[in-house]
């Protein structure tokens, strides 16, 4: 699987960003896909393999240790801190918090769209989970 290589310091919300915040339930790096665990009231890394939680509610905008504050972008454009291919769609990978191109979503994973590249650095978030496993 070829996940995006994200430079955490380069993750920046766009002017149209839809933001949320809360507390991290585990160590989270900026640029990672996260979900809100309502049972623990904590943000956690999304994971698209047999052992993880297959849900995405946003992208972490800052690094956070366990029980520390984390800002999350839930919509709009984000400078993701990675090199993107314009027009390419990006999906939740099997690596905790990872984002990959569609071609790398494998059998046994859920196709969960994160967004589509508008430029080589700007990802338009479009969080879509149709609830199926391939």
Secondary structure as GFF3:
##gff-version 3
##sequence-region A 1 134
A	DSSP	three_ten_helix	8	10	.	.	.	ID=ss1
A	DSSP	beta_strand	12	13	.	.	.	ID=ss2
A	DSSP	beta_strand	18	23	.	.	.	ID=ss3
A	DSSP	beta_strand	33	37	.	.	.	ID=ss4
A	DSSP	beta_strand	42	45	.	.	.	ID=ss5
A	DSSP	beta_strand	58	60	.	.	.	ID=ss6
A	DSSP	beta_strand	69	79	.	.	.	ID=ss7
A	DSSP	beta_strand	89	92	.	.	.	ID=ss8
A	DSSP	beta_strand	99	101	.	.	.	ID=ss9
A	DSSP	three_ten_helix	102	104	.	.	.	ID=ss10
A	DSSP	beta_strand	112	117	.	.	.	ID=ss11
A	DSSP	beta_strand	122	129	.	.	.	ID=ss12
###
